[in-house]
Amino acid sequence: MRTYTTVQGDAWDMIAYKMYRDEYQMDKLIEANTDYIDVVIFSAGTVLNIPEIAPKSITVKPPWMR
C-alpha cells in the first residue's frame, strides 16, 4: 500500500483526484484511513494510506465497436 503526505488545505476529494484522477474514489481513502474520518481539511504532514483500486472497466462500447 502506498502512502501520501498531506499538504496544508488538502481534502479527501482533492487527494483522491491527485492519486486516482477520480475524486469519487474518496470513499476508498476514508475506509483505509479511519483514524481521520472526522477530518475535512487536512493540515500539512498527515500520512495517509493509499489503497490500490481496480481500474474501471468500460461498460458502454463506443458506436464504432458495437
N, C-alpha and C positions, 0 to 999 in steps of 0.2 A: 504494500500500500504506500502510495506517495504521500508527501506532506506539503502543506502550503503555509507560509508565514504571512500573516495579515499585515497590511499597511493601514495607517490611520484612515478611517472612513469606509473601509470595506464592509459590505453587507452580503448576506447569503446569496442573493441573486447575482451580484457582481462577481463573486468568487466562482459560482457555477458557470457563469459565462466565460470567465478567464480560463477555467480548467477544462470545460467541456464544450464551449461555444454554444451552450444552451442553458439559459437561465432557468428553465423549467426543471432542471435536474437538481435544484437546490434541496429538494426533499431527501435525496441520497446523501448529500453533505450533512444535513441535520441528523439523519439517522446514524451516521458514522461519528458524530461529534456531540453526543447527547449532553455532555457537560456544559455546552454553550447554547443550549436550546432557547434560553431566555434572552440571548444577545441579539440585538437587531443591527447595530452598527458597532464594528469592532475597533478596538484601539490597536496600535501597532505592536507586533511581536507575538501575537497568539498563534500557536502552531496547531493547525487542523489536519486531520487525516482526510485524504482524498481517495475514496474507493474507486476501483476500476468498474466501469459500467460497460455493458454490451452495446455495441453500435446499433443505432436504429436501423431497422430493416425497412425497405421501401415496400409499401403495401399497395400503392396505386402505380401502375405502369404508365409511362407516357404514351400518347396516342400511337406513335410510330412503332411501339413494341407490342401493341395489342393484337 
